[in-house]
């Protein structure tokens, strides 16, 4: 998802010519206007929030979005939600997805849930991030809770460590899945209550707070804040399923319960 945090201008407008960039990784950066021209290589991967992507003069944006929506219909429900019924349908679909995925994750060894695939967040880190996302956009911005941030929340990579510390986050914690799911499921239940109680006036209400101090000083509307939670849940479920599939495929075959 796009970051609301400030970026360094260290490489803005830079031109890289005749360099070996094999294995280069660009993460949590503003790449608006990025051009890769007359280059060659294999296994080129792009992942992020891109408004328009052109590959060899072919605009592939619509194709990619349509294919993702075909594979993951809930992301379209979350992205396109407008009415109260839309928000409720999207959240119901998200709850259904996570119920099945969490049941699957609980069958895996705890160590596997801490493993990262290709440098992406582990399953447990993903749950921690979704906890923080809902703490910020729902608990703080929409509900204006006195203490909205749980210490196990995990921020987007663009948040400076000192800002995370101000929110009371313990970035170096290594909680078990059960320890993360206690506040995570409680926050999901809070989201369910908020969604069930939506009115037209509430959807268009201007929030009295922004999600967190690092975010820009601008107007935050309830419908936008709730949609951020919906989109975060839908997209990170997609990432979690992708990486769980890899972890399961790479895991050594475990003996059956009877030892055979």
N, C-alpha and C positions, 0 to 999 in steps of 0.2 A: 504494500500500500504506500501511497505517496506520503512523504514525511512533511510535517509542519515545522520542523526544526531548521535553524539556520545552517547553511552550508559554507564551507570555506571556498574562497575564490581562487585558491592556489593554482588550479589548472584551467580556469575558465578561459576559453578562447585559444587554448594551446593547440599546436599542430605537432603530431608525432609522425616522423617520416623515416622509412627504412630502418625499422627497429624490429627485433624479435620479441613479440609480445605473447608468445606461447604461454598458456597458463595464467594470463592476466585475469584478475578478478576485480570487478567494479561493483561495490556494494553500498547501499544506502546513500547514493549520490543523485544529484540533479543532473540528468543527461539530456535536457532539452536541447534540441538541435544537434545531437551527436551524429557524426557521419563516419562511417567506415567504408573507405573507397579503395578500389584496386588492391585489396588484401586477399589472402588465401589462407585456407586452414580447414580443419575438420572439427566436428563436434562443437560448433559455435552455439552457445545457449544464451537466450535472452529470457529474463523473468522479471516482471515488475508491472507497474501501472503506466502503460504507454497509451497516449491518445492516438498516435498514428505511427505505424511501422511500415517501412518500404524496403523490400528486399529485391535487389537487382531490378529496380524501376517498377516493381509490382507492389501495389499497396495491399498488404496482407491483413490489415487491421480487422476488417469485417469478418474475414474467414476465421481468424484466430478466435475472435469473440464468439462467433456462432458455434464453433467447434467446442469451445469451453462450456458454453451454455448447454449444448447437446449432451455433453458428458456429465455436467454438474448443473442440473436445472435449478437447484436452490440458489445458486449465485445470481441467476436472472430474477428470481423472486425478490431477493434482497436488494439488488440494484434498482429494480424498477418499481419498488413499493411506493404507492402514492396515497391510497385511501387507508382508513383504519383497518379495513378487512385485509388489505394487502399486507400491512405490517403484521397482522395476526397470523395470516397464512404463512408468511416467510418465517416467523419465529417458530411456529408449529413444525415446519419442515426441518428447521435447524435442530430443534430439540430431538426430533426423530433420528436424524443423522447421528448426532453425538451420543445418543443412548446406545445405539448399535455399535458405534466405534469404541466407546469407552468399555463396553462389555468385552469387545475383542481385545482391547489393550490390557485388560485385567488378566487375561489368560497368558500373557507374555511374561518372561522373567523381568524383574525390576530393573536389572542392569540394561536390558535391551531398550527400555523406555527412556534411558539416559543417553543412548547412543545418538550421534548426529550422522546424517547422510549427506555427503558432499558439502559439509560445512553449514548445513541448515540447522535450524533449531531441533532439538530432540523433542519427543512427544511430550515430555513433562515440561520442557521450556515453552512449548506451544500453549499448553494449558495455563501456564503462568502468564504468558503474554495476553491471552484472552481474558484472564482475570483482571489484569491491569486495564485493558481496553474498556471493559464494562465498568470498572471502578471509576475511570476518568470520565467517559462520555455519558454514563448513566448515573452512577453514584454521586459524582461531583457536579457535573454540568446540569443534569436534568433534575435530580432529586435534592441536590445541595445538602448532602449528608455532612455531619460534623467531622467524621473520620472515614472518608470514602476509600482510602488506599490501603489494601492489605499488604503486609511486608513481603509476601511471596510473589507479588506482581512483577512482571518482567517487561521492560520497556522496549520500544522500537530501537534499533541500533543507532539511530541518530540522536538519542537523548544523552547529553553529557552525564558522566557519572555523578558529578556534584548535584545535578538536578534530580537524579534518581534518589540520591541520599536525602535531599530535602523532602521528598515524598515519603520517606521512611522505607524505601525498598531495600531488601537485602539481596543484592545481585549475585553474591557468591554462595547463596544457600543451595543445598543439594537435597531438597525434600523428596519424600516418596510420593508416588502417585496419590495414595490415600490422603496424605497431608495437603496436597494441592487441591484435590477434589473437594475437600470439606468447604473451603471458601468459594471455590469455583462454582460448585453446584448451588450453593446458597445465593450467589450473585445471579446465576441463571434463573433461580426462582424469583428473585427480585425483578428481573427483566420480564418474566411471565406476568407478574402482577401489574407492572407498568403497562405492558401491551394490552392486557385484559381491560384496564381502566382507561384506555385512550378515548379522548373526545376530539372533535374537530378543533375546538379552541386550544386544547392542550398540544396538539400537533403543531400548531402555528405559534405557540408561546415562545417568547424570547427568554432564553435561560439567563439567570442572574450571575452565572459563573462561566468561565471557560473550562475546558477539560483539565488543564493543569497549567502551572505558571509558564512553562516553556512555549506554550501555544500562543499564536498571535492575538493581539487585542482586537477582536472583531465581534460581530454579532453572531451568536450561536442559537439556532432555532431547534426546538425539540425534535422535529422531524428529521433534521440533519443529524443530530446526535444519535438518535435511535438507529438511523440508517447506517451510521458508521459501525455501530455494534453488529448489526445484521451482516454487513459486508465483511467485517473482520471474521466473524464466525464462519461464514460460508467459504471464504477464501482459505482460511487456515485449516478448515476441515479438509479441503482439497489437498493442501500441502501434507497434512498429517496422514491421509490415506495413501498418498504417493510414497511417502517415506516408510510407512509401516509395511507396505508391500515389498519394498526393497529389503528391509530388516528381516522380514519373515523368510524371504527367498534366500537370503544369505546365511540364515541361522542353521547350525548343524541340526540334523534330524534328532529329535528327542525320543527316547524309548517310550513305548506305550505304558499305561499305568500297570499292566500286568508284567512288565519287564521284558516283553518279547520284542 
